[in-house]
Amino acid sequence: MADESHAPIPLSIDAVVSRLGELEVVFGPAAGGAIQRVRTLLLEAMAARDRGDGAGVVAKVGEAMDGLVALAGRLDPAEAVLMRSVAEQFRTALLRRDTGTARQTADLMFERSGARWRKPGGGG
């Protein structure tokens, strides 16, 4: 039986996972366990995506974003309030399958965290 809820979510979760190393640098060694938990949740989200479980993707990505918000709260509680709002926008965009908004909010969250896209081989 066909189920539209199993349509693939084209958001590149693996791109977010690949950027988590930058957050380890930003947040420092004390955040290693929390970053690993975020990584695990995102890997679980990828598995849910691969099996067509859209609700599972949203749930796992939401948990991961909440973990990032908690990390931000350790450094700057005011920043965590902003990031919590961005995380909620991200969740809402995923539920609507609005990948453009989801990508923008994910980029904003990473930018606010201090992480940046870097080209391979150096340069920023």
DOMITI-134070 format. One record per residue (C-alpha): residue in three letters; x, y, z negated. Coordinates in steps of 0.1 Angstrom, whole numbers, plus 2048, in hexadecimal, padded with zeros to 3 digits. Layout:
N
+-----+-----+-----+-----+
|  aa |  xx |  yy |  zz |
+-----+-----+-----+-----+
| ala |   X |   Y |   Z |
...
+-----+-----+-----+-----+
END
This chain:
124
+-----+-----+-----+-----+
|  aa |  xx |  yy |  zz |
+-----+-----+-----+-----+
| met | 800 | 800 | 800 |
| ala | 80E | 822 | 80B |
| asp | 813 | 83B | 7EF |
| glu | 81C | 85F | 7F7 |
| ser | 82C | 863 | 7D4 |
| his | 848 | 84D | 7E2 |
| ala | 853 | 866 | 7FC |
| pro | 878 | 86D | 7F7 |
| ile | 882 | 88C | 7E5 |
| pro | 89E | 89B | 7FB |
| leu | 8AF | 8AE | 7DE |
| ser | 8D3 | 8A4 | 7DD |
| ile | 8D7 | 898 | 7B9 |
| asp | 8F8 | 888 | 7C2 |
| ala | 905 | 8AB | 7CA |
| val | 8FC | 8B6 | 7A7 |
| val | 90D | 897 | 798 |
| ser | 92C | 8A0 | 7AC |
| arg | 92D | 8C2 | 79C |
| leu | 92A | 8B6 | 778 |
| gly | 950 | 8B6 | 774 |
| glu | 950 | 8DB | 778 |
| leu | 939 | 8DD | 75A |
| glu | 950 | 8C8 | 745 |
| val | 96B | 8E2 | 74B |
| val | 953 | 8FF | 743 |
| phe | 945 | 8F0 | 723 |
| gly | 965 | 8DF | 717 |
| pro | 96D | 8BC | 709 |
| ala | 953 | 8BE | 6EE |
| ala | 937 | 8BD | 709 |
| gly | 945 | 89D | 719 |
| gly | 92A | 886 | 70A |
| ala | 90E | 89E | 713 |
| ile | 91B | 8A1 | 737 |
| gln | 91E | 87C | 739 |
| arg | 8F9 | 879 | 72E |
| val | 8EF | 892 | 749 |
| arg | 903 | 87E | 762 |
| thr | 8F1 | 85E | 758 |
| leu | 8CF | 86E | 75A |
| leu | 8D7 | 87B | 77D |
| leu | 8E3 | 859 | 788 |
| glu | 8C2 | 84A | 77B |
| ala | 8B0 | 866 | 78F |
| met | 8C2 | 85B | 7AE |
| ala | 8B8 | 837 | 7A8 |
| ala | 894 | 842 | 7A4 |
| arg | 896 | 856 | 7C4 |
| asp | 8A4 | 838 | 7D7 |
| arg | 887 | 822 | 7CC |
| gly | 86E | 83E | 7D5 |
| asp | 864 | 846 | 7B1 |
| gly | 85E | 86C | 7B4 |
| ala | 851 | 86F | 791 |
| gly | 86F | 85D | 783 |
| val | 886 | 875 | 796 |
| val | 875 | 893 | 787 |
| ala | 876 | 885 | 764 |
| lys | 89B | 87B | 765 |
| val | 8A5 | 89C | 776 |
| gly | 891 | 8AF | 75C |
| glu | 8A2 | 89D | 73F |
| ala | 8C4 | 8A4 | 74F |
| met | 8BB | 8C9 | 753 |
| asp | 8B0 | 8CA | 72E |
| gly | 8D2 | 8BC | 725 |
| leu | 8E3 | 8D8 | 738 |
| val | 8CD | 8F1 | 727 |
| ala | 8D7 | 8E3 | 705 |
| leu | 8FC | 8E6 | 70F |
| ala | 8F6 | 90A | 718 |
| gly | 8E6 | 910 | 6F7 |
| arg | 906 | 907 | 6E5 |
| leu | 918 | 922 | 6F7 |
| asp | 8FE | 93D | 6FA |
| pro | 8DB | 939 | 6ED |
| ala | 8CE | 956 | 702 |
| glu | 8DC | 946 | 721 |
| ala | 8CB | 925 | 718 |
| val | 8A9 | 937 | 718 |
| leu | 8AF | 942 | 73C |
| met | 8BB | 91F | 746 |
| arg | 89D | 90F | 736 |
| ser | 887 | 925 | 74C |
| val | 89B | 91C | 76B |
| ala | 899 | 8F7 | 762 |
| glu | 873 | 8FA | 760 |
| gln | 872 | 90B | 782 |
| phe | 888 | 8EE | 78F |
| arg | 870 | 8D4 | 781 |
| thr | 852 | 8E6 | 790 |
| ala | 863 | 8E8 | 7B2 |
| leu | 86B | 8C3 | 7B2 |
| leu | 847 | 8BB | 7A9 |
| arg | 83B | 8D0 | 7C6 |
| arg | 856 | 8C1 | 7DC |
| asp | 863 | 8E4 | 7E2 |
| thr | 887 | 8DC | 7E9 |
| gly | 891 | 8FF | 7F2 |
| thr | 887 | 90D | 7D0 |
| ala | 895 | 8EE | 7BF |
| arg | 8B7 | 8F3 | 7CF |
| gln | 8B7 | 918 | 7C7 |
| thr | 8AF | 912 | 7A2 |
| ala | 8C9 | 8F6 | 7A0 |
| asp | 8E3 | 90E | 7AF |
| leu | 8D9 | 929 | 797 |
| met | 8DC | 912 | 779 |
| phe | 8FF | 907 | 784 |
| glu | 909 | 92A | 78B |
| arg | 8FE | 936 | 769 |
| ser | 911 | 919 | 759 |
| gly | 931 | 926 | 768 |
| ala | 934 | 909 | 782 |
| arg | 93C | 912 | 7A6 |
| trp | 93D | 901 | 7C7 |
| arg | 961 | 8FB | 7D1 |
| lys | 96F | 8F1 | 7F3 |
| pro | 983 | 8D1 | 7F3 |
| gly | 9A9 | 8D7 | 7F1 |
| gly | 9A7 | 8F6 | 7DA |
| gly | 999 | 919 | 7DF |
| gly | 97A | 925 | 7CF |
+-----+-----+-----+-----+
END
